[in-house]
Amino acid sequence: MKIAICELESISPYSQSRKHNEPKLDGGKESNADFESRTWQEKAHYNAAGHVFITPMAFKWSLEKAAAFLSEPIPGKGKSKYTKHFKSGILVIEGLVIPPGITRDEVRRDFGWWGHMNADGRRGSGTRVMRCFPDFPTWSGVVSYHVLDATITEDVFERYLKEAGNFIGIGRFRPENGGYYGRYKVNSIHWENA
């Protein structure tokens, strides 16, 4: 097994849309607008210290989806493709705290984005309402990818990670879903044997 220690940096804004279970006030009679205004910052992911972080699975899924998007055959393996190897052969254990350690209160004060969105979250479904999402103009940091499958060479991993940042992204409104948020670049990769 190898570990790819990757320095990543945003090239477009990043936004989160975590489903939360905050209850409505007044016995459930709180208006949808008041509820959204009061709870939108709960759509961010917070670690145990209360800081906003990007989940490890966001990075893993981005890379996995890039492999499916590229759908390239493995040289010398007939029609076998890299997709399944990236799905089961990559592990990301730790998320990335968005510098400089943004808290819930800071999200509420400085990082909200309001937009006219579909009420049920499905494009073209009809009714639109105002929604707010945690929205971060930039982020950067180090993400460690555990490469468990020897089929994934260093060159292949690097190329797929770059494509993941360009065409798949992370978070809400990412390229994979037709948006432009959540794109990132790879500044460096350092390899270690585990």
C-alpha positions in Angstrom: 0.0 0.0 0.0 1.1 3.6 -0.7 -0.1 6.9 0.6 -0.4 9.9 -1.7 -0.1 13.1 0.3 -1.7 15.7 -1.9 -1.7 19.4 -1.6 -5.0 20.6 -3.1 -6.3 24.1 -3.7 -9.6 25.4 -4.8 -10.0 27.0 -8.3 -13.7 27.8 -7.8 -15.9 28.5 -4.7 -17.0 25.6 -2.6 -20.4 25.1 -1.0 -22.0 22.5 1.3 -25.5 21.2 1.6 -25.5 18.7 4.4 -29.0 17.4 5.4 -29.6 18.4 9.0 -32.3 17.4 11.5 -33.0 20.7 13.2 -36.6 20.7 14.3 -39.0 23.5 13.4 -40.0 25.8 16.3 -43.5 26.5 17.6 -44.5 22.8 17.5 -43.5 22.6 13.9 -45.4 25.7 12.9 -42.3 27.8 12.1 -42.5 29.1 8.6 -40.2 27.6 6.0 -38.6 31.0 5.4 -37.9 31.5 9.1 -36.6 27.9 9.5 -34.2 28.4 6.6 -33.0 31.7 7.9 -32.4 30.3 11.4 -30.8 26.9 10.5 -29.0 27.3 7.1 -25.5 27.2 8.7 -26.3 23.7 9.8 -25.8 22.6 6.2 -22.1 22.8 6.8 -20.0 19.8 8.1 -18.4 20.5 11.5 -15.7 18.4 13.2 -15.5 17.7 16.9 -13.7 21.0 17.5 -16.5 22.9 15.8 -14.6 23.8 12.6 -16.0 23.5 9.1 -14.4 20.6 7.2 -14.6 18.8 3.9 -15.5 15.2 4.5 -13.0 12.5 3.5 -15.7 10.8 1.4 -16.0 14.0 -0.8 -12.5 13.5 -1.9 -12.8 9.7 -2.3 -16.0 10.0 -4.3 -14.6 12.8 -6.5 -11.7 10.5 -7.5 -14.0 7.5 -7.9 -16.4 9.4 -10.1 -13.4 10.6 -12.2 -12.5 7.0 -12.9 -16.1 6.3 -14.0 -16.1 9.5 -16.1 -12.9 8.6 -17.9 -13.8 4.9 -18.2 -10.4 4.0 -19.5 -9.2 0.4 -20.0 -6.2 -0.9 -18.0 -3.3 -1.5 -20.5 -2.8 -5.3 -21.0 -6.1 -6.2 -19.2 -8.5 -6.5 -22.2 -11.7 -4.6 -21.5 -11.1 -4.3 -17.8 -11.3 -0.6 -16.6 -9.9 1.4 -13.7 -13.3 2.2 -12.3 -13.7 -0.7 -9.9 -10.1 -0.3 -8.7 -10.6 3.3 -7.7 -13.9 2.4 -6.1 -12.5 -0.3 -3.8 -8.8 0.5 -3.9 -8.7 4.1 -2.6 -9.3 5.2 1.0 -9.4 8.7 2.5 -9.5 8.6 6.3 -9.3 12.3 7.3 -11.3 15.3 6.1 -9.8 18.7 5.5 -10.5 21.6 7.8 -11.1 24.7 5.8 -8.4 27.2 6.9 -8.2 29.0 9.1 -10.6 26.8 11.1 -14.0 28.5 10.4 -16.6 28.0 13.2 -20.4 27.9 13.1 -20.7 31.5 14.2 -18.3 32.6 11.5 -20.2 30.7 8.8 -23.4 32.4 9.9 -21.7 35.9 9.9 -19.5 35.7 6.8 -20.2 32.7 4.5 -23.9 32.5 3.5 -25.1 32.4 -0.1 -28.8 33.0 -0.8 -30.5 31.8 -4.0 -33.8 31.1 -5.6 -33.9 27.3 -5.6 -36.3 24.5 -6.4 -38.4 23.7 -3.3 -37.8 20.0 -3.6 -34.2 20.2 -4.8 -35.0 18.8 -8.3 -34.1 20.9 -11.3 -37.2 22.0 -13.3 -39.7 20.7 -10.8 -41.7 23.9 -10.5 -42.0 25.7 -7.2 -39.0 27.8 -6.2 -38.1 29.2 -2.8 -35.2 31.2 -1.2 -32.5 28.9 0.2 -29.2 29.6 1.9 -26.0 27.5 1.8 -22.6 27.8 3.4 -20.4 29.1 0.7 -16.6 29.4 0.8 -14.7 31.4 -1.8 -11.4 29.5 -1.3 -9.9 26.5 0.5 -6.6 24.6 0.4 -4.8 21.9 2.4 -3.4 18.4 2.4 -5.4 15.3 1.8 -3.9 11.8 2.2 -5.1 9.1 -0.2 -4.4 5.5 0.8 -3.8 3.6 -2.4 -4.6 0.0 -1.6 -4.7 -1.4 -5.1 -1.4 -1.8 -7.0 -3.2 -1.6 -10.3 -3.4 2.2 -9.6 0.1 3.4 -10.4 1.5 6.8 -9.3 1.1 8.2 -12.8 -2.5 7.0 -13.2 -3.4 8.3 -9.7 -2.0 11.7 -10.4 -3.8 12.0 -13.8 -7.1 10.9 -12.4 -6.8 13.2 -9.4 -6.2 16.2 -11.7 -9.3 15.2 -13.8 -11.4 14.8 -10.6 -10.6 18.4 -9.7 -11.4 19.6 -13.2 -14.5 17.7 -14.2 -16.1 16.2 -11.0 -15.3 18.5 -8.1 -16.7 18.4 -4.5 -19.7 19.9 -2.7 -22.9 21.5 -3.9 -23.2 22.7 -7.5 -20.1 20.8 -8.6 -19.2 20.1 -12.3 -20.4 16.5 -12.0 -23.9 17.9 -11.5 -23.7 20.6 -14.1 -22.3 23.4 -11.8 -19.0 25.1 -11.5 -18.3 25.1 -7.8 -16.0 22.7 -6.0 -13.2 22.6 -8.6 -9.7 22.1 -7.3 -6.1 21.8 -8.6 -3.3 19.6 -7.4 -0.3 21.6 -6.3 1.9 18.6 -5.3 1.9 14.9 -4.5 4.3 13.2 -2.2 4.3 9.4 -2.0 5.0 7.3 1.0 5.1 3.5 1.5 2.8 2.3 4.3 
